Amino acid sequence: MKKIISILCLGSVFAFGSCDLDRFPETDMADTNFWQTESDLKGACNELYSLLAFNKDQGSSNKDKKDNDNRYWYDNRADDIWTGSNDVSNGHRTVPNTSNDWSQPYIRIQMANIILEKAADMNLTEEVKNRYFAEARFFRAYYYFKLLKTYGEVPLITKAFKEITDPDLLKGRDSREDVLTQIYDDLDFAIQWLPSRAKLAAKDYGRATSGSAQALKARIGLYEGTRCKFHNYGDANKHLQIAVIASEACMAQGYSLYPDYYKLFLEDGQGAGNKEGVWIKVYGKTSDGANIQTHNNSRQLENTYAPTRNLIDMYLCADGLPYGKSPLVSKDEQSFNEVLENRDPRLGMTVYKVGEPAYKGIFQAYAFGRTAYNFKKGYSQTDWDSNGGAVIDKMLIRYAEVLLNYAEAKYELNGSISDDDLEKTINAIRHRAGFEVKLTNAFVTANGLDMREEIRRERSVELAGEGFRYDDLIRWKTAETVLPKAIMGARFTLSKATYLDANGNEIEMDEWNPEIESTLPLDADKRLVMEEAKFRTFNPQRDYLYPVPLNEISLSQGNVKQNPNWE
């Protein structure tokens, strides 16, 4: 609650346009002249959009990290992305004194509460006020869901604090169900009062819509429904039904899949013409036109975030069978590219092959603390050239996720899924990428597959690198099985091949530099071992929730209790 106390007097923060929420205004004079017009109310909500952030602390033990909107979407806590060992995956987390994972969502929640309270008496029509109240409540639901995923039960605060003596500053944690009830209530209000995508003014591109709220509600319903089901608590079917209904409502709003999976994440997929974007973080000009926000995604793809062999093995082969079961791809690959060929086309749109144009020239495999694989998905040469000034927008929710949420919720609710539902969800997503092997009940039966695993696989590859994998492992209760496994990279194979350079000239090049073989951490099959299984751990009695920061427990005078086994 420390950060909440810091903003008790920030009723006028929006009037100053400040992002430094620890700095008190020296006077509340501006506050009396604010909250007068629709422009004021919209400007207050603009701050919530400006402060959108995507990265967690990711397990820093005792070091708090400042929100960094120059980051984009990557999450290295699971098995699909490698940036080096981290405290979540290796089990070295300790209970932090403070953490942005707790404090930053509460700052945003308090901002939303201030909007709801300050604007209540504004001389505006109920329709206008409710339009922006809906935005505030949408954000409040969004941040409470972040808290719920991370900590489980948390204090539920739905009012703006005025005095540091307010007893609610010391309240303990509310039940998971009470927090979810408030989240759903906020989203239902947002669904009622936010404009649809079709009615959103062009100048408001990037603002939340009723479809955004429906999609977020579906995401939350699926998360909680599956978490209830596999962690054995609560009413799983209630939340899964919410996910199905909310997904269906969003699917009826006129969204559609962008025709090109690869270009979806590049300049081509920008703007309102892309009907796959359900909720967008706009870079470049902010919604109020006052600030420029940028990121450095393409540079980070080159230098920081590496896909793992664990991720690559999730992609199906061209015949629709899993890697290791299909005769099309040999496990004894003789070149770097071999494992990337005869696969689901999305693999070739996600990971670079040796010889393709990439970064500063033709892509070559290298491994100096990395997996030797590099992300192709989302890489823009224009953004790379900007070196920190990238402006490709981030899809916080896209329509493909809505379809995947619907398919999974239907399966988990009923224990089965019809071919019709598969056709309009998973098979539509595959078709968009040029992968024409359909997932059907007959195909699953004939090939000895498991429908649940195939639905999960589809989610993992379609949303690869978009920040879902860790949360999915948590809700499926498979983190205790998946996360302790070794993180693997490419296979070291000495071979030469001929490629075309940027000018169309044929060149012969080594796929690997033979001189580095002795320096690489290779297993018996010459695959890179980025982190051995013995150095990775996940305690199922503790690690499905994050530890509550010590300062939050202290500031609540002990009313906020620590999560199990973190004492």
BAMARVEX-109281 format. One line per field, with one value per residue (C-alpha): residue in three letters; chain; z, y, x. Coordinates in Angstrom, 1 decimal. Each point is the difference from the previous one (the first is absolute). Layout:
# BAMARVEX-109281
res c(ALA  ...)
chain c(A  ...)
w c(Z  ...)
v c(Y  ...)
u c(X  ...)
This chain:
# BAMARVEX-109281
res c(MET  LYS  LYS  ILE  ILE  SER  ILE  LEU  CYS  LEU  GLY  SER  VAL  PHE  ALA  PHE  GLY  SER  CYS  ASP  LEU  ASP  ARG  PHE  PRO  GLU  THR  ASP  MET  ALA  ASP  THR  ASN  PHE  TRP  GLN  THR  GLU  SER  ASP  LEU  LYS  GLY  ALA  CYS  ASN  GLU  LEU  TYR  SER  LEU  LEU  ALA  PHE  ASN  LYS  ASP  GLN  GLY  SER  SER  ASN  LYS  ASP  LYS  LYS  ASP  ASN  ASP  ASN  ARG  TYR  TRP  TYR  ASP  ASN  ARG  ALA  ASP  ASP  ILE  TRP  THR  GLY  SER  ASN  ASP  VAL  SER  ASN  GLY  HIS  ARG  THR  VAL  PRO  ASN  THR  SER  ASN  ASP  TRP  SER  GLN  PRO  TYR  ILE  ARG  ILE  GLN  MET  ALA  ASN  ILE  ILE  LEU  GLU  LYS  ALA  ALA  ASP  MET  ASN  LEU  THR  GLU  GLU  VAL  LYS  ASN  ARG  TYR  PHE  ALA  GLU  ALA  ARG  PHE  PHE  ARG  ALA  TYR  TYR  TYR  PHE  LYS  LEU  LEU  LYS  THR  TYR  GLY  GLU  VAL  PRO  LEU  ILE  THR  LYS  ALA  PHE  LYS  GLU  ILE  THR  ASP  PRO  ASP  LEU  LEU  LYS  GLY  ARG  ASP  SER  ARG  GLU  ASP  VAL  LEU  THR  GLN  ILE  TYR  ASP  ASP  LEU  ASP  PHE  ALA  ILE  GLN  TRP  LEU  PRO  SER  ARG  ALA  LYS  LEU  ALA  ALA  LYS  ASP  TYR  GLY  ARG  ALA  THR  SER  GLY  SER  ALA  GLN  ALA  LEU  LYS  ALA  ARG  ILE  GLY  LEU  TYR  GLU  GLY  THR  ARG  CYS  LYS  PHE  HIS  ASN  TYR  GLY  ASP  ALA  ASN  LYS  HIS  LEU  GLN  ILE  ALA  VAL  ILE  ALA  SER  GLU  ALA  CYS  MET  ALA  GLN  GLY  TYR  SER  LEU  TYR  PRO  ASP  TYR  TYR  LYS  LEU  PHE  LEU  GLU  ASP  GLY  GLN  GLY  ALA  GLY  ASN  LYS  GLU  GLY  VAL  TRP  ILE  LYS  VAL  TYR  GLY  LYS  THR  SER  ASP  GLY  ALA  ASN  ILE  GLN  THR  HIS  ASN  ASN  SER  ARG  GLN  LEU  GLU  ASN  THR  TYR  ALA  PRO  THR  ARG  ASN  LEU  ILE  ASP  MET  TYR  LEU  CYS  ALA  ASP  GLY  LEU  PRO  TYR  GLY  LYS  SER  PRO  LEU  VAL  SER  LYS  ASP  GLU  GLN  SER  PHE  ASN  GLU  VAL  LEU  GLU  ASN  ARG  ASP  PRO  ARG  LEU  GLY  MET  THR  VAL  TYR  LYS  VAL  GLY  GLU  PRO  ALA  TYR  LYS  GLY  ILE  PHE  GLN  ALA  TYR  ALA  PHE  GLY  ARG  THR  ALA  TYR  ASN  PHE  LYS  LYS  GLY  TYR  SER  GLN  THR  ASP  TRP  ASP  SER  ASN  GLY  GLY  ALA  VAL  ILE  ASP  LYS  MET  LEU  ILE  ARG  TYR  ALA  GLU  VAL  LEU  LEU  ASN  TYR  ALA  GLU  ALA  LYS  TYR  GLU  LEU  ASN  GLY  SER  ILE  SER  ASP  ASP  ASP  LEU  GLU  LYS  THR  ILE  ASN  ALA  ILE  ARG  HIS  ARG  ALA  GLY  PHE  GLU  VAL  LYS  LEU  THR  ASN  ALA  PHE  VAL  THR  ALA  ASN  GLY  LEU  ASP  MET  ARG  GLU  GLU  ILE  ARG  ARG  GLU  ARG  SER  VAL  GLU  LEU  ALA  GLY  GLU  GLY  PHE  ARG  TYR  ASP  ASP  LEU  ILE  ARG  TRP  LYS  THR  ALA  GLU  THR  VAL  LEU  PRO  LYS  ALA  ILE  MET  GLY  ALA  ARG  PHE  THR  LEU  SER  LYS  ALA  THR  TYR  LEU  ASP  ALA  ASN  GLY  ASN  GLU  ILE  GLU  MET  ASP  GLU  TRP  ASN  PRO  GLU  ILE  GLU  SER  THR  LEU  PRO  LEU  ASP  ALA  ASP  LYS  ARG  LEU  VAL  MET  GLU  GLU  ALA  LYS  PHE  ARG  THR  PHE  ASN  PRO  GLN  ARG  ASP  TYR  LEU  TYR  PRO  VAL  PRO  LEU  ASN  GLU  ILE  SER  LEU  SER  GLN  GLY  ASN  VAL  LYS  GLN  ASN  PRO  ASN  TRP  GLU)
chain c(A  A  A  A  A  A  A  A  A  A  A  A  A  A  A  A  A  A  A  A  A  A  A  A  A  A  A  A  A  A  A  A  A  A  A  A  A  A  A  A  A  A  A  A  A  A  A  A  A  A  A  A  A  A  A  A  A  A  A  A  A  A  A  A  A  A  A  A  A  A  A  A  A  A  A  A  A  A  A  A  A  A  A  A  A  A  A  A  A  A  A  A  A  A  A  A  A  A  A  A  A  A  A  A  A  A  A  A  A  A  A  A  A  A  A  A  A  A  A  A  A  A  A  A  A  A  A  A  A  A  A  A  A  A  A  A  A  A  A  A  A  A  A  A  A  A  A  A  A  A  A  A  A  A  A  A  A  A  A  A  A  A  A  A  A  A  A  A  A  A  A  A  A  A  A  A  A  A  A  A  A  A  A  A  A  A  A  A  A  A  A  A  A  A  A  A  A  A  A  A  A  A  A  A  A  A  A  A  A  A  A  A  A  A  A  A  A  A  A  A  A  A  A  A  A  A  A  A  A  A  A  A  A  A  A  A  A  A  A  A  A  A  A  A  A  A  A  A  A  A  A  A  A  A  A  A  A  A  A  A  A  A  A  A  A  A  A  A  A  A  A  A  A  A  A  A  A  A  A  A  A  A  A  A  A  A  A  A  A  A  A  A  A  A  A  A  A  A  A  A  A  A  A  A  A  A  A  A  A  A  A  A  A  A  A  A  A  A  A  A  A  A  A  A  A  A  A  A  A  A  A  A  A  A  A  A  A  A  A  A  A  A  A  A  A  A  A  A  A  A  A  A  A  A  A  A  A  A  A  A  A  A  A  A  A  A  A  A  A  A  A  A  A  A  A  A  A  A  A  A  A  A  A  A  A  A  A  A  A  A  A  A  A  A  A  A  A  A  A  A  A  A  A  A  A  A  A  A  A  A  A  A  A  A  A  A  A  A  A  A  A  A  A  A  A  A  A  A  A  A  A  A  A  A  A  A  A  A  A  A  A  A  A  A  A  A  A  A  A  A  A  A  A  A  A  A  A  A  A  A  A  A  A  A  A  A  A  A  A  A  A  A  A  A  A  A  A  A  A  A  A  A  A  A  A  A  A  A  A  A  A  A  A  A  A  A  A  A  A  A  A  A  A  A  A  A  A  A  A  A  A  A  A  A  A  A  A  A  A  A  A  A  A  A  A  A  A  A  A  A  A  A  A  A  A  A  A  A  A  A  A  A  A  A  A  A  A  A  A  A  A  A  A  A  A  A  A  A  A  A  A  A  A  A  A  A  A)
w c(0.0  0.1  -3.4  0.7  3.0  -2.4  -2.1  2.5  -0.9  -3.8  -0.9  -2.2  -1.5  -3.3  -0.2  0.2  -2.5  2.3  -0.3  3.2  2.5  3.0  -0.5  1.8  -1.6  2.1  -0.2  -0.8  -1.8  -3.4  1.3  0.6  -3.6  -1.4  -0.2  -1.9  -3.6  -2.0  -1.2  3.7  0.6  -3.2  0.9  3.4  -1.7  -2.4  2.8  0.5  -3.7  0.2  3.0  -1.5  0.7  -1.0  2.0  3.4  2.5  -1.0  3.3  0.9  3.6  1.8  -2.7  -1.3  -3.6  -1.4  -2.5  -3.5  -2.8  -2.4  0.3  -2.1  0.8  0.9  3.1  0.8  3.0  -1.9  -2.4  -3.3  0.2  1.3  1.3  2.6  3.3  2.1  3.6  -0.9  -2.1  2.2  3.3  1.5  0.8  3.4  1.5  -1.2  2.0  -2.8  -3.5  -2.9  -0.5  3.0  0.1  -3.6  -0.5  3.2  -1.2  -3.2  2.0  2.2  -3.1  -1.3  3.4  -0.1  -3.4  1.1  3.1  -1.3  -3.1  1.7  0.6  -3.3  -2.0  -2.8  -1.3  1.5  -3.4  -0.3  3.6  -0.4  -3.1  1.9  3.2  -2.1  -1.0  3.6  1.0  -2.9  1.2  3.6  -1.1  -2.1  2.9  2.6  -2.4  0.0  3.8  0.2  -2.4  1.9  3.7  0.1  2.7  0.3  1.7  -2.0  -0.1  -2.0  1.4  -0.1  3.2  1.5  3.4  1.1  3.0  -2.2  1.6  -3.4  -0.5  2.5  -1.3  -0.6  -3.1  -1.5  -1.2  -3.6  -0.8  1.3  -2.1  -3.0  0.6  0.0  -3.2  -1.8  1.2  -1.2  -3.4  -0.3  0.5  -2.6  -2.5  0.5  -0.4  -2.2  -3.7  -2.3  -2.4  -2.8  1.8  1.4  -1.5  -2.1  2.3  2.9  -1.5  2.8  2.6  1.5  -1.6  1.1  -2.0  2.0  3.2  -1.3  -1.0  3.3  1.9  -2.2  0.8  3.7  0.0  -1.8  2.4  3.1  -1.3  -0.9  3.1  2.1  -1.9  0.2  3.4  1.4  1.5  -0.7  -2.7  -3.2  -2.2  1.1  -1.3  -3.1  -0.9  0.4  -2.4  -2.6  0.1  0.0  -2.9  -2.0  0.6  -1.2  -3.0  -1.0  -0.1  -3.5  0.8  -2.4  -0.4  -1.9  -3.2  0.5  3.3  -0.7  -1.0  2.9  2.3  -2.4  -1.5  -2.4  3.0  1.5  0.4  0.2  -3.3  1.8  1.4  2.1  2.5  2.9  2.4  -1.1  1.8  -2.3  -0.5  -1.5  0.9  3.2  0.1  1.3  -2.7  2.6  0.3  -2.2  1.2  -1.7  0.6  -1.1  -0.8  -3.1  1.7  2.9  -2.5  -1.3  3.3  2.9  -0.6  -1.5  -0.9  1.5  -1.5  2.5  -1.9  -3.5  1.0  0.7  -3.6  -2.0  -3.1  -3.4  0.2  3.2  2.3  2.9  -0.3  0.9  -1.3  -3.6  -2.6  -1.7  2.5  1.3  3.5  -1.4  -2.0  -2.1  -0.4  2.1  -2.3  -0.2  3.2  -1.3  -3.3  -0.7  3.0  0.8  -2.2  3.1  1.1  -3.0  0.7  3.6  -0.1  -2.5  -2.2  -0.8  -3.3  0.4  0.1  3.6  2.2  -1.5  -2.9  -0.7  3.1  1.4  3.0  3.0  3.7  2.5  3.0  -2.3  -1.6  -3.6  -1.0  -0.6  -0.2  -3.4  1.2  0.6  -1.3  -2.0  -1.7  0.2  3.7  0.4  -1.8  2.4  2.9  2.8  -2.0  -1.3  -0.3  -1.1  2.2  2.4  -0.2  3.6  -1.0  -3.5  -1.6  -0.4  3.8  0.3  -2.3  1.9  3.3  -1.4  -1.2  3.3  2.2  -2.1  0.3  3.8  0.7  -1.9  -0.1  -3.8  -2.9  -3.3  -3.4  -0.8  3.0  -1.0  -3.6  1.0  2.5  -0.2  -3.7  -0.9  1.7  -1.8  -3.4  0.5  0.3  -3.0  2.2  -1.6  2.1  2.1  3.7  0.2  2.4  -2.6  -0.6  3.7  0.4  -3.1  1.1  3.7  1.0  3.0  -0.9  3.1  -0.8  -3.6  1.0  2.5  -2.7  -2.4  2.6  0.8  -3.6  -1.2  2.9  0.2  1.4  1.0  3.8  0.6  0.6  3.7  1.0  -2.0  1.8  3.3  -0.7  -1.6  3.1  -2.2  1.1  2.5  -2.9  -2.8  1.7  1.7  -3.4  -1.7  -2.3  -3.4  -3.0  -3.6  -1.0  -1.0  -3.5  -2.2  -3.4  -2.9  -2.2  -2.8  0.5  -1.8  1.5  -0.1  -3.6  -1.2  -0.1  0.9  3.0  1.9  3.7  3.1  1.9  3.1  0.7  0.7  2.3  2.6  0.5  3.0  1.7  -0.1  2.7  -2.1  1.1  -1.4  -3.1  -0.5  0.9  1.9  3.7  1.2  3.5  1.4  1.6  3.3  0.1  -0.6  2.6  0.8  3.4  -0.6  3.7  -0.4  -3.5  -1.5  1.7  0.5  3.5  1.3  0.5  3.7  0.0  -1.0  2.9  2.4  -1.3  0.5  3.6  -0.8  -1.3  -3.4  0.4  -1.9  -2.6  1.1  0.5  -0.7  3.7)
v c(0.0  2.3  1.5  0.5  2.2  1.9  1.1  1.0  3.6  -0.5  1.0  2.7  -2.3  -0.1  3.8  0.1  -2.9  -1.5  -3.6  0.3  -1.2  0.4  3.8  1.8  3.2  3.0  1.3  -1.4  3.2  -1.7  -2.6  2.5  1.2  -3.5  -2.6  2.6  -1.2  -3.2  0.8  0.0  -3.4  -1.5  1.5  -1.7  -3.4  0.7  -0.4  -3.6  -0.7  1.7  -2.0  -3.4  -2.3  -3.6  -1.5  -1.5  0.2  -3.6  -1.1  2.5  -1.0  3.2  2.5  2.0  1.0  3.1  -0.4  0.2  0.7  -0.4  -3.7  -1.8  -3.5  -2.6  -2.2  -2.2  -1.9  -3.1  -2.4  1.8  3.0  0.2  3.1  -1.7  -1.6  1.9  -0.3  -1.3  -3.0  -0.9  0.2  2.7  2.5  1.4  2.1  3.6  3.1  1.7  -1.0  1.8  -3.1  1.1  3.8  1.0  -1.7  1.7  3.4  -0.5  -1.3  3.1  2.2  -1.7  0.5  3.7  0.4  -1.8  2.2  3.4  -0.2  -1.1  3.6  1.4  1.9  -2.4  -2.3  -3.5  -1.5  2.0  -0.7  -3.7  -0.2  1.0  -1.8  -3.1  0.6  0.5  -3.2  -1.9  0.9  -0.8  -3.5  -0.4  0.8  -2.0  -3.0  0.6  0.0  -3.1  -2.0  1.0  -0.1  -1.6  1.7  3.7  3.0  1.3  3.8  1.7  3.5  2.9  0.6  3.5  -0.5  -2.2  -0.9  -1.7  -3.5  -1.7  0.8  -2.8  -2.5  -3.6  -2.1  -0.5  -3.4  -1.0  -0.3  3.5  1.5  -1.8  1.1  3.6  -0.6  -1.5  2.8  2.6  -1.7  -0.3  3.7  0.6  -2.3  2.0  3.5  -0.2  0.5  -3.0  -0.3  1.2  3.1  1.0  3.3  -0.1  2.5  -2.4  -3.0  -2.0  0.8  -2.9  -1.1  -2.2  -2.8  0.6  -0.5  -3.1  -1.4  0.8  -1.6  -3.1  -0.1  0.3  -2.6  -2.5  0.7  -0.4  -2.9  -2.1  1.0  -1.1  -3.3  -1.0  1.4  -1.5  2.9  2.2  -0.3  -0.6  -0.3  3.4  1.7  -2.2  0.9  3.7  -0.5  -1.7  2.7  2.9  -1.5  -0.6  3.6  1.3  -2.3  1.6  3.5  -0.2  -0.8  -2.2  -1.5  2.1  -1.9  -0.3  -1.3  1.2  3.5  0.3  1.0  2.4  3.4  -1.6  -1.0  3.5  2.1  -0.4  -1.9  -3.0  -1.7  -2.4  2.6  -0.1  2.2  1.9  1.7  2.9  1.2  3.2  2.7  -0.8  0.3  3.5  1.0  1.5  -2.6  -2.3  -3.6  -2.4  -3.4  -2.0  -3.3  -0.9  0.7  -2.2  -2.8  0.2  0.2  -1.1  -2.3  -3.4  -2.8  -3.3  -3.5  -0.8  2.4  -1.2  -3.6  1.1  0.8  -2.7  -1.5  0.6  -3.1  1.3  -2.5  1.1  0.2  -3.4  -1.8  1.1  -1.7  3.4  1.4  -2.0  0.5  -0.6  3.2  0.5  3.8  2.9  0.6  -3.6  0.1  3.2  -1.5  -2.1  1.7  2.1  3.1  2.2  -1.4  1.5  3.3  0.0  -1.2  0.8  -2.6  0.2  1.9  2.3  3.8  1.0  2.8  1.2  -2.5  -3.7  -1.9  -2.4  -2.2  1.1  -0.8  2.2  -0.4  -0.4  -2.9  0.8  0.5  3.6  1.3  1.0  0.7  3.8  1.0  3.2  1.4  3.5  -0.3  -1.5  2.9  2.4  -1.4  0.7  2.0  -2.9  0.7  -3.2  -0.4  -2.9  -2.1  -0.6  -2.1  -1.4  -1.9  -3.2  -0.2  0.4  -3.0  -2.0  0.9  -1.0  -3.4  -0.8  1.1  -2.0  -3.1  0.3  0.8  -3.0  -2.4  0.1  2.4  -0.3  0.1  3.1  1.8  -1.1  1.2  3.5  0.3  -2.1  -0.9  3.6  1.0  -2.7  0.9  3.6  -1.2  -2.3  -3.2  -2.0  -3.1  0.2  -0.9  -2.3  -2.6  -2.7  1.2  -0.1  -3.5  -1.4  1.2  -0.7  3.6  1.8  2.8  2.0  -0.1  1.0  3.0  1.1  -0.6  2.3  2.7  -0.3  0.3  2.6  2.3  -0.8  2.8  2.0  -0.5  -2.8  -3.1  0.4  0.9  -2.9  -2.5  1.5  -0.4  -3.5  -1.0  -1.4  2.5  -2.6  -2.4  2.3  2.7  -2.3  -1.4  1.1  3.0  -1.1  1.8  -1.1  -3.0  0.5  -1.5  0.8  0.6  2.3  1.4  2.5  3.1  3.1  3.3  3.2  0.7  -3.5  -1.3  -3.7  -0.4  -3.1  0.2  -2.1  -0.3  -0.1  1.3  -3.3  1.8  0.7  -3.7  -0.5  3.1  -1.0  -1.9  -2.9  -3.2  -3.5  0.8  3.3  2.1  3.2  -0.2  3.5  -1.0  -3.5  -1.5  -0.3  3.8  0.5  -0.6  0.7  -0.7  -0.8  0.7  3.6  1.2  0.1  3.4  2.8  1.1  3.1  2.8  0.4  3.7  -0.6  -2.3  2.4  3.0  -1.9  -0.7  -3.7  -0.1  -1.0  -3.6  -1.6  -2.7  -3.6  -1.2  3.4  0.7)
u c(0.0  3.0  -0.6  -3.7  0.9  2.4  -2.9  -2.7  0.4  0.2  -3.5  1.6  2.7  -1.8  -0.2  3.8  0.4  2.7  1.1  2.1  -2.6  2.3  0.3  -2.8  -1.4  0.9  -3.5  -3.4  -1.0  0.1  -2.4  -2.8  0.3  0.2  -2.9  -2.1  -0.4  -0.1  3.5  1.2  -1.6  1.4  3.4  -0.1  -0.7  2.9  2.4  -1.1  0.8  3.4  1.0  -0.7  2.9  0.5  3.0  0.0  2.8  0.5  1.3  2.6  0.6  0.6  0.3  -3.0  0.0  -1.5  -2.8  1.6  -2.4  3.0  -0.6  -2.5  -1.3  2.5  -0.1  3.0  -1.5  -1.2  1.7  -0.5  2.3  3.6  1.7  2.1  -0.8  -2.6  -1.1  -3.4  1.2  3.0  -1.9  2.3  -2.8  -0.1  -2.8  0.7  -0.4  -1.9  -1.1  -1.5  -2.2  -1.9  0.4  -0.5  -3.4  -1.2  1.2  -2.1  -3.0  0.2  0.1  -3.1  -1.7  0.9  -1.6  -3.2  -0.3  1.2  -2.1  -3.2  -1.1  1.1  -2.7  0.0  -2.7  -0.2  0.8  3.2  1.1  -0.8  2.1  3.1  -1.0  -0.1  3.6  1.1  -1.8  1.4  3.5  -0.8  -1.1  3.1  2.3  -1.9  0.4  3.7  0.1  -2.2  2.2  3.1  -1.0  -3.5  -2.1  0.8  -1.6  -3.0  0.0  -2.8  0.2  2.4  1.9  -0.1  1.7  2.9  -2.1  -2.6  -0.3  -0.3  3.7  0.6  -2.5  1.0  -0.5  -3.4  -1.0  0.8  -3.7  -0.7  2.8  -1.3  -3.6  1.2  2.1  -3.0  -2.3  2.5  0.2  -3.7  -0.3  2.7  -1.8  -3.2  1.5  3.1  -0.5  0.3  2.9  -2.2  -1.1  3.5  1.0  3.2  1.7  -0.6  1.8  1.6  -2.6  -1.9  -3.3  -2.8  1.7  3.2  -2.0  -1.7  3.4  1.6  -2.9  0.4  3.7  -0.6  -2.8  2.2  2.9  -2.1  -2.1  3.0  1.9  -3.0  -0.2  3.6  0.8  -3.2  -1.8  -3.1  -2.6  2.0  -3.1  -1.3  3.1  0.3  -3.6  0.8  3.0  -2.2  -2.7  2.4  2.0  -3.2  -1.0  3.4  -0.1  -3.3  1.5  1.6  3.6  1.9  3.4  2.6  0.7  3.8  1.4  3.5  -1.0  -2.5  2.8  1.7  -0.9  -2.5  -2.2  -0.1  -3.2  -3.7  -0.2  1.4  -3.1  2.0  1.0  -2.5  2.0  3.1  2.8  0.7  3.6  1.1  -2.5  -1.9  -3.8  0.2  2.5  2.3  2.7  2.0  0.4  2.4  1.5  3.1  -1.5  2.0  3.3  -1.1  -0.9  3.6  1.8  -2.1  -3.0  0.8  -2.6  0.9  0.1  -2.7  -2.3  1.1  -0.9  -3.6  -0.7  -1.7  1.5  -1.5  -2.2  -1.6  1.8  2.2  3.8  1.3  -3.1  0.1  2.3  0.5  2.6  2.9  1.3  3.5  0.1  3.0  -0.2  -1.2  -3.0  -1.2  -2.1  -1.7  -1.1  -3.2  -1.7  -3.0  0.6  -0.1  3.3  1.7  -1.8  1.2  3.6  2.8  1.6  3.7  0.3  -3.0  0.4  0.0  1.3  3.2  0.2  -0.4  -1.0  2.7  -0.3  2.0  -0.1  1.7  -2.3  -2.9  -2.0  1.3  -3.6  -1.4  -3.5  -1.2  -3.5  -0.4  3.4  -0.1  3.1  -1.5  -0.5  3.5  1.5  -1.8  2.0  -2.5  -2.4  -2.2  -3.7  -1.7  -3.0  -0.4  -3.2  -0.9  -3.0  -0.4  -2.8  2.0  0.3  -3.8  -0.5  2.5  -1.7  -3.3  1.2  1.8  -2.9  -2.5  2.2  0.7  -3.7  -1.4  2.9  -0.2  -0.2  -1.9  1.6  -2.1  1.6  3.5  -0.7  -0.9  2.8  3.2  -0.4  -0.7  3.2  1.9  -1.5  1.1  3.6  -0.2  -0.1  -2.8  0.1  -3.1  -0.5  -3.0  -1.3  0.7  3.6  0.7  -1.5  1.7  3.4  -0.2  0.1  -1.5  -2.5  0.8  3.8  -0.7  -2.1  2.7  2.7  -1.9  -0.1  3.7  1.2  -2.5  0.7  3.8  2.0  -3.1  0.2  -2.5  2.0  0.9  -3.6  -1.3  2.3  -1.1  -3.7  0.4  2.0  2.7  2.7  1.3  0.6  1.1  2.1  2.6  1.0  3.2  -0.1  1.4  1.3  1.0  1.9  3.6  0.5  3.0  -1.3  0.3  -2.8  -0.4  -2.2  -0.9  1.3  -1.9  1.1  -1.0  3.5  0.6  2.3  1.1  0.1  0.4  -3.2  2.1  3.5  1.9  2.5  -2.6  -1.1  2.3  -1.3  -3.7  -2.0  -1.1  -1.8  0.7  -2.1  2.0  -3.0  0.7  -0.9  -0.8  -1.0  0.2  -3.0  1.8  0.2  -3.7  -2.6  -3.6  -1.6  -3.7  -0.7  1.3  0.7  -3.4  -0.3  2.5  1.1  -1.6  2.6  1.0  -0.8  -3.6  -0.5  1.7  -2.0  -3.2  1.0  0.0  -3.5  1.3  1.3  2.9  -0.7  0.5  3.6  1.6  0.6)
